[in-house]
């Protein structure tokens, strides 16, 4: 089934390439149909492997100087592939509707690179040969780079895509160096069963961290996502960055860890989550805020994985088993609610042509379906009960609490700090998405575009609706989501008793939440039948002509909290000075600045430019100079050859 699915995915890719001259509508429909059928076949194949506890192993014979290559689909690869295949269905379906709202220019090439990205993601999961793995990894980065360039006339799109391109290749270079050291240690390019240690371990972790978005390698996310099409942003954030998590987990599984190394990784994960959520809190652009939220959730997954390692190190089966299971649950949940929110941001963009929160408002009345689904996604990502984000973060808290041991002071301190940090991050996430929803969908329209906005077509609501319902189902029935994780317990040595107990707790929570949901439904029906609600204008406190300018802005919403977070967030202010006693116009704008860009990366770029400037004089346009350079190079080569021969 998996082979058929990949073959059909490849056929869809070739179809778009060969039929690029067809009209956009025909090419998009055929591509969508082929991709969905291919994803269904992949789901069937991955699910069969995962739940039958089977493993596919193949050996690909390559030229003698390369050797044979292992192709393995184990339980973890099947689990990740299942997430990729399911998510790609709704991404492709949303892409078909989203593309209809744009011009035909570049559609065929965009679909081609989109299919290539999805195909390469599956190849990354299967290849256990470092050379072939790097080829698939590079193919994934290049195809996503070209897919971002859907809007080829925007300078911001081009510059942000190039930024993403450079960052991915820096990460790929580190990854390649790590595989090189691994080859020197093991003597083989196949890395599936090889232990990983020393510098190779850390280089591989850093290389995968670039793709996943861990601190300090996350700066490409808030640049690439705002300019990418909504469906691509959803699939990159919900699916593609999980390939980085896949690589990190494989390195963790095949490496030995000292306590101080785990503490270092845990500190990085906490910083990643905290840094992501405070920037999501302060960001005014919807898609940038969602990109920073992806960084936060990657940090949360990293926290759970570190608890897994710490539990193994301290022989705490409960911490290890709950930590890993919760990490996989959050990975699964994030692949549902993050694409949901990105697709809905695409709905807002199509309806209003803006992603700036402070120029929107009142969309809850004009776009009620989008608003309702966005509210469900916000509840899921904020880890509120009834939605799936609550289940995975609840498991992480249980894993952290299980480390409270009087006999082991260091474990207790780490567990306390981790639990407190995660609680603080979760509270900030709730505030951030309360702001996003209330500013965008609540209140009165702040612009004519927001006032004239209308609900998008049904095609742009199908995928968000399915994802929102999936978040609700996995939130109400957390035990069902855990069943998808259970086949991994043998591969990662999880404690069956702990997982059984966790499953019972989730089932009990399901009963309680269903009862509460039923009570709320009954109360709502009684209220709607028995009470009479009248509506009137809000008391204006002597204001005769209230307007949308009197509403809270995003900055005002978070200002009390931003005062305490000011040391961690850099902003750039721009304001015009009022002139005269009765100024006609006053402007004030505060733009979030990414300190990694403005300090670290900007300084590195300046240093590189200074180095290159030393060679500017070489390009003087004089033929005599170029001939002289050539003669000097030939003489140097001659002396080198003579020296070698002696």
C-alpha positions, -999 to 999 in steps of 0.1 A, spaced: 0 0 0 28 24 9 46 17 -24 14 23 -43 7 55 -24 42 69 -31 39 58 -68 6 76 -72 21 107 -54 49 106 -79 24 102 -108 5 133 -96 38 152 -95 46 142 -130 11 149 -142 14 185 -130 47 188 -147 36 174 -181 2 191 -181 14 226 -171 -2 240 -202 -37 230 -190 -59 256 -173 -55 261 -136 -89 245 -127 -83 213 -146 -47 208 -134 -57 216 -98 -87 191 -98 -67 163 -112 -38 169 -89 -61 171 -59 -78 138 -68 -45 120 -73 -30 133 -41 -60 124 -20 -61 89 -34 -23 85 -28 -27 98 8 -55 73 15 -33 45 2 -5 57 24 -28 59 54 -39 23 49 -3 11 45 11 30 75 -18 20 97 -14 -17 88 23 -16 98 17 4 129 -11 -16 144 2 -50 133 36 -42 149 53 -51 117 84 -36 101 94 -33 65 131 -36 56 146 -34 22 181 -32 9 188 -11 -22 219 -21 -41 239 10 -52 272 14 -70 301 -3 -53 318 29 -40 285 38 -22 274 4 -10 240 -9 -2 213 14 13 188 3 40 152 14 36 133 8 68 97 16 78 95 9 115 68 17 140 79 53 145 83 60 108 48 45 103 34 67 130 49 98 115 39 88 80 3 83 92 3 119 105 18 132 72 -6 113 50 -37 123 70 -26 160 72 -18 162 35 -53 152 25 -68 183 41 -39 205 31 -43 196 -6 -81 199 -4 -78 234 11 -51 243 -14 -75 235 -43 -101 260 -29 -74 286 -19 -58 286 -53 -91 294 -70 -89 328 -53 -56 337 -69 -43 342 -104 -33 313 -127 3 324 -129 26 299 -113 -1 275 -102 13 244 -121 48 250 -108 35 256 -72 15 223 -73 46 205 -86 68 217 -58 40 210 -33 38 174 -44 76 171 -44 77 184 -8 51 159 4 69 130 -14 103 139 0 88 140 35 79 104 33 113 95 19 130 111 48 111 87 71 122 56 52 158 62 42 185 50 66 214 57 43 230 90 51 237 100 15 202 92 3 187 107 34 205 140 27 193 139 -9 157 136 3 163 162 30 177 186 4 148 179 -19 123 187 8 140 220 16 143 230 -21 108 221 -30 93 240 0 115 270 -9 101 271 -45 66 265 -32 69 295 -10 75 316 -41 39 314 -53 36 352 -53 66 360 -75 60 397 -77 64 405 -40 98 415 -29 90 405 7 81 370 -5 114 367 -24 136 380 4 118 358 31 121 327 9 158 334 4 162 337 41 145 304 46 167 289 18 199 300 35 189 289 70 179 255 57 212 250 40 231 261 70 212 234 89 218 209 61 256 216 62 257 209 99 236 177 94 260 166 66 290 172 89 273 151 116 267 122 92 303 125 80 316 120 116 291 92 120 305 75 90 341 79 103 330 63 136 310 34 121 326 29 87 291 26 70 267 51 55 237 31 69 228 47 102 196 28 112 211 7 139 244 25 146 250 40 181 255 78 179 280 95 202 305 123 206 304 154 184 283 136 157 254 134 182 254 171 188 259 181 152 229 159 141 208 174 169 217 209 157 210 201 121 176 187 129 169 216 153 171 240 123 142 222 107 122 218 139 126 254 150 143 251 183 161 281 199 182 297 185 176 283 150 139 292 146 142 326 130 131 313 96 96 305 108 82 340 114 97 350 80 86 322 58 51 316 71 36 351 66 45 351 29 37 315 20 2 305 9 -20 295 38 -22 259 28 16 257 25 21 274 59 -3 249 74 15 219 59 50 232 67 41 240 103 18 211 110 37 184 91 71 193 76 88 207 107 80 173 124 107 158 102 131 177 125 114 161 155 117 127 138 154 131 134 159 144 170 140 114 184 161 90 164 193 106 177 180 105 213 170 69 209 205 58 197 226 79 220 236 77 256 230 108 278 246 122 309 224 142 333 240 176 325 233 170 288 196 163 295 195 195 316 210 215 288 184 201 263 156 208 288 168 244 292 168 249 254 133 235 251 120 258 279 136 288 263 122 278 229 86 275 244 89 308 264 105 328 236 79 316 211 49 324 232 60 359 243 66 368 206 32 353 197 17 375 224 32 407 210 29 400 173 2 419 154 4 398 121 -19 368 124 4 344 105 35 356 123 18 350 156 9 315 145 45 309 134 58 320 168 32 297 184 47 268 164 80 276 180 63 275 214 47 241 207 79 226 194 95 237 227 67 219 245 74 187 226 110 192 234 102 195 271 83 162 270 111 144 252 136 157 278 113 143 306 115 110 287 153 110 288 154 122 324 130 94 334 152 68 317 183 83 334 167 82 369 149 49 364 116 66 368 93 46 345 63 69 350 82 100 340 98 83 310 66 66 297 43 96 302 70 120 289 74 102 256 37 94 252 27 130 258 54 142 234 39 120 207 3 131 216 13 168 214 30 161 181 -2 145 168 -24 173 182 -2 200 168 -5 185 134 -43 191 137 -48 225 154 -19 244 138 -29 237 101 -65 245 112 -55 280 124 -33 286 94 -61 277 69 -85 300 88 -59 328 86 -60 322 48 -98 326 50 -93 360 67 -67 370 41 -90 361 12 -119 380 27 -101 411 39 -67 412 21 -51 419 54 -34 399 82 -29 429 105 -50 423 136 -55 460 143 -70 467 109 -96 439 113 -123 434 140 -159 425 138 -154 394 116 -174 372 139 -206 387 125 -194 388 88 -176 354 89 -194 334 116 -182 299 104 -146 310 102 -149 327 136 -164 296 152 -137 273 138 -110 297 148 -124 298 184 -122 260 185 -86 261 172 -77 288 197 -91 266 225 -71 236 213 -38 254 210 -44 271 244 -48 236 260 -84 243 273 -105 213 284 -127 196 257 -100 201 231 -70 180 222 -42 203 234 -54 198 269 -49 161 268 -12 162 257 -2 190 281 -20 172 309 2 142 303 33 164 303 23 178 336 18 143 350 52 133 338 67 163 355 49 157 387 61 121 388 96 135 393 88 149 427 110 126 448 123 135 482 152 110 478 164 127 446 167 164 451 180 173 416 151 154 400 126 172 422 141 206 414 141 199 377 105 186 378 94 217 397 111 242 374 98 223 343 62 222 356 62 258 366 78 269 332 52 249 313 23 263 333 36 299 327 39 292 290 4 277 288 -10 307 306 7 331 281 -6 311 252 -41 314 265 -37 352 267 -21 354 233 -49 335 215 -76 353 235 -61 385 221 -59 371 186 -96 360 186 -110 391 203 -92 416 182 -98 399 149 -133 386 153 -148 406 182 -158 442 185 -165 465 155 -147 466 121 -116 488 122 -114 492 84 -136 492 54 -122 458 43 -132 443 76 -166 458 73 -171 445 38 -158 410 45 -180 381 37 -177 344 45 -155 324 22 -167 295 0 -176 261 14 -145 246 -2 -123 267 22 -143 256 52 -143 218 47 -107 211 57 -108 235 88 -141 218 98 -127 183 97 -95 194 116 -116 212 142 -138 182 147 -107 160 150 -94 183 178 -127 180 196 -129 142 193 -93 137 205 -100 162 233 -132 144 245 -118 110 239 -81 112 248 -79 74 251 -85 71 214 -55 93 206 -34 73 230 -43 41 211 -24 55 181 6 60 204 5 26 220 22 6 192 54 27 199 58 13 235 78 -17 225 102 2 202 109 29 229 107 6 259 77 23 275 61 9 306 28 -9 298 14 -5 333 19 33 332 3 36 299 -27 15 310 -31 37 340 -29 68 319 -55 54 295 -79 48 325 -74 84 336 -82 97 301 -113 75 299 -125 89 332 -118 124 321 -139 117 289 -169 107 310 -166 138 332 -162 161 301 -192 145 283 -213 150 314 -203 186 317 -209 191 280 -244 176 284 -251 199 314 -240 230 294 -262 219 265 -293 215 288 -287 248 304 -283 265 271 -316 250 258 -334 261 290 -320 296 288 -329 299 251 -365 287 258 -373 303 291 -354 336 291 -361 367 270 -330 386 259 -331 422 248 -302 440 232 -294 477 235 -265 499 229 -236 498 255 -236 527 279 -211 551 264 -202 571 295 -213 605 279 -197 596 245 -222 606 219 -205 591 189 -186 559 198 -164 545 170 -141 516 164 -111 538 173 -122 535 209 -117 498 210 -87 480 224 -59 474 201 -36 443 203 -9 464 220 -34 478 246 -47 442 252 -13 429 264 2 462 277 -1 453 314 17 420 308 41 434 282 55 457 308 70 427 327 80 409 295 97 440 280 133 427 287 125 397 265 108 414 236 123 441 213 100 465 195 106 494 172 84 525 177 73 550 150 51 579 158 44 614 144 45 644 167 12 663 171 14 699 159 -8 727 170 -35 727 196 -60 707 176 -40 680 157 -59 664 128 -39 632 127 -19 612 152 -1 580 143 16 555 166 29 521 155 50 495 174 66 467 153 80 436 168 117 430 162 133 396 163 165 400 183 181 370 167 178 388 133 187 423 145 216 413 166 232 378 160 223 372 124 227 408 113 261 410 130 272 377 113 261 390 79 280 422 84 311 402 93 308 381 61 303 412 40 335 427 54 354 396 46 341 396 10 348 433 7 385 424 10 383 407 -24 364 435 -42 397 449 -56 402 416 -75 373 424 -98 387 455 -114 377 448 -150 413 448 -163 423 419 -185 460 422 -175 451 416 -139 431 385 -147 459 371 -167 483 378 -138 460 360 -114 458 330 -138 496 328 -141 500 330 -103 475 302 -99 493 281 -125 527 287 -108 512 277 -74 497 246 -89 531 237 -105 550 241 -73 524 220 -54 526 192 -80 564 193 -79 564 192 -41 540 162 -41 561 143 -66 592 147 -46 
